[in-house]
Amino acid sequence: MEIYFRAFEKDDYKTTHSWRLNRNVTNSLGGNTFFVSSSREAEWVESVIENDRTNLYLAICLKENHTLVGYCSLNSIENINKKAELSIVIGDENMQGKGIGLNAVQLLLQHGFQELNLNKIYLKVLTTNKRAIELYKKCGLKEEGILREEVFKCNKYNDMMMMSILKSEYNG
Ligand SMILES: CC(C)(COP(=O)(O)OP(=O)(O)OC[C@H]1O[C@@H](n2cnc3c(N)ncnc32)[C@H](O)[C@@H]1OP(=O)(O)O)[C@@H](O)C(=O)NCCC(=O)NCCS
């Protein structure tokens, strides 16, 4: 399915909040589990609208009907080291497994390397998240190593995999 990126708009918090209530989505993410109110979610969206020089959040929309289906980001952008951390969520579960994530990561790598002039894009992913790991490999990211018992969630300590791609390896 064809997608495009846009900046967040204030009203997007209603959609992103509904995703945050879905444990299938949050359990696959590396962060801890929190209860987030809709007003806190609205504040979060207002903060990411800023898109400063350190953190870039992009809403992922379908070209066919402009529906917001997820978001992705380049965080902790470092000017001297020219690297940033990638994240992605296809929050609408019905839209997962349709190639949108793959498309979005490819577009985000293109933006990171060809517009932001980054040298390295990296991420951390739960080792149990096979779908995400396969997707990242398809996009050219390589495994850097395993972070043992990196995050406590779902009643256990979970290992995470560090992955990255360098500009010299990118051939998008
Ligand atoms: C992980 C995520 C981004 C993947 O995006 P998606 O749109 O669902 O995935 P895609 O349809 O683009 O699939 C990309 C590739 O992943 C692999 N894949 C898809 N489903 C898979 C599964 N169930 N198991 C293993 N690999 C799978 C396939 O290689 C697929 O390529 P193919 O369709 O050519 O075979 C998305 O499912 C998501 O946001 N999940 C919840 C949050 C999350 O896990 N975020 C990542 C945190 S690091």
The ligand as an SDF file (V2000), in Angstrom:
LIG
                    3D

 48 50  0  0  0  0  0  0  0  0999 V2000
    6.8930   -4.3100   13.0610 C   0  0  0  0  0  0  0  0  0  0  0  0
    6.1020   -3.4640   12.0670 C   0  0  0  0  0  0  0  0  0  0  0  0
    6.6990   -2.0780   11.9570 C   0  0  0  0  0  0  0  0  0  0  0  0
    6.1840   -4.1430   10.6990 C   0  0  0  0  0  0  0  0  0  0  0  0
    5.4620   -3.4090    9.7710 O   0  0  0  0  0  0  0  0  0  0  0  0
    4.3590   -4.1370    8.8900 P   0  0  0  0  0  0  0  0  0  0  0  0
    3.7580   -3.1430    7.9720 O   0  0  0  0  0  0  0  0  0  0  0  0
    3.4340   -4.8730    9.7830 O   0  0  0  0  0  0  0  0  0  0  0  0
    5.2590   -5.2030    8.1100 O   0  0  0  0  0  0  0  0  0  0  0  0
    5.3600   -5.4250    6.5500 P   0  0  0  0  0  0  0  0  0  0  0  0
    4.0320   -5.8620    6.0200 O   0  0  0  0  0  0  0  0  0  0  0  0
    5.9890   -4.2390    5.9180 O   0  0  0  0  0  0  0  0  0  0  0  0
    6.3520   -6.6760    6.5070 O   0  0  0  0  0  0  0  0  0  0  0  0
    7.7150   -6.4810    6.2460 C   0  0  0  0  0  0  0  0  0  0  0  0
    8.4130   -7.8180    6.3080 C   0  0  0  0  0  0  0  0  0  0  0  0
    8.3980   -8.2960    7.6350 O   0  0  0  0  0  0  0  0  0  0  0  0
    8.3810   -9.7060    7.5990 C   0  0  0  0  0  0  0  0  0  0  0  0
    7.2170  -10.1710    8.3040 N   0  0  0  0  0  0  0  0  0  0  0  0
    5.9530   -9.7310    8.2270 C   0  0  0  0  0  0  0  0  0  0  0  0
    5.1910  -10.3960    9.0920 N   0  0  0  0  0  0  0  0  0  0  0  0
    6.0070  -11.2820    9.7230 C   0  0  0  0  0  0  0  0  0  0  0  0
    5.8230  -12.2530   10.7350 C   0  0  0  0  0  0  0  0  0  0  0  0
    4.6090  -12.4620   11.2850 N   0  0  0  0  0  0  0  0  0  0  0  0
    6.9000  -12.9660   11.1680 N   0  0  0  0  0  0  0  0  0  0  0  0
    8.1330  -12.7660   10.6330 C   0  0  0  0  0  0  0  0  0  0  0  0
    8.3550  -11.8360    9.6640 N   0  0  0  0  0  0  0  0  0  0  0  0
    7.3080  -11.1310    9.2180 C   0  0  0  0  0  0  0  0  0  0  0  0
    8.3510  -10.1310    6.2120 C   0  0  0  0  0  0  0  0  0  0  0  0
    9.6840  -10.3560    5.7850 O   0  0  0  0  0  0  0  0  0  0  0  0
    7.7830   -8.9260    5.5190 C   0  0  0  0  0  0  0  0  0  0  0  0
    8.1660   -8.8580    4.2040 O   0  0  0  0  0  0  0  0  0  0  0  0
    7.2720   -9.6230    3.0710 P   0  0  0  0  0  0  0  0  0  0  0  0
    5.8670   -9.1070    3.2150 O   0  0  0  0  0  0  0  0  0  0  0  0
    7.9160   -9.2080    1.7850 O   0  0  0  0  0  0  0  0  0  0  0  0
    7.3760  -11.0840    3.3720 O   0  0  0  0  0  0  0  0  0  0  0  0
    4.6000   -3.3640   12.4700 C   0  0  0  0  0  0  0  0  0  0  0  0
    4.0110   -4.6380   12.4290 O   0  0  0  0  0  0  0  0  0  0  0  0
    4.3850   -2.7250   13.8360 C   0  0  0  0  0  0  0  0  0  0  0  0
    4.4060   -1.5120   13.9520 O   0  0  0  0  0  0  0  0  0  0  0  0
    4.1830   -3.5520   14.8780 N   0  0  0  0  0  0  0  0  0  0  0  0
    3.9200   -3.0510   16.2280 C   0  0  0  0  0  0  0  0  0  0  0  0
    5.0240   -2.1520   16.7800 C   0  0  0  0  0  0  0  0  0  0  0  0
    6.4050   -2.7020   16.5110 C   0  0  0  0  0  0  0  0  0  0  0  0
    6.6880   -3.8700   16.6660 O   0  0  0  0  0  0  0  0  0  0  0  0
    7.3110   -1.7770   16.1330 N   0  0  0  0  0  0  0  0  0  0  0  0
    8.7080   -2.0840   15.9320 C   0  0  0  0  0  0  0  0  0  0  0  0
    9.4280   -1.9400   17.2290 C   0  0  0  0  0  0  0  0  0  0  0  0
   11.1750   -2.1450   17.0370 S   0  0  0  0  0  0  0  0  0  0  0  0
  1  2  1  0
  2  3  1  0
  2  4  1  0
  2 36  1  0
  4  5  1  0
  5  6  1  0
  6  7  2  0
  6  8  1  0
  6  9  1  0
  9 10  1  0
 10 11  2  0
 10 12  1  0
 10 13  1  0
 13 14  1  0
 14 15  1  0
 15 16  1  0
 15 30  1  0
 16 17  1  0
 17 18  1  0
 17 28  1  0
 18 19  1  0
 18 27  1  0
 19 20  2  0
 20 21  1  0
 21 22  1  0
 21 27  2  0
 22 23  1  0
 22 24  2  0
 24 25  1  0
 25 26  2  0
 26 27  1  0
 28 29  1  0
 28 30  1  0
 30 31  1  0
 31 32  1  0
 32 33  2  0
 32 34  1  0
 32 35  1  0
 36 37  1  0
 36 38  1  0
 38 39  2  0
 38 40  1  0
 40 41  1  0
 41 42  1  0
 42 43  1  0
 43 44  2  0
 43 45  1  0
 45 46  1  0
 46 47  1  0
 47 48  1  0
M  END
$$$$
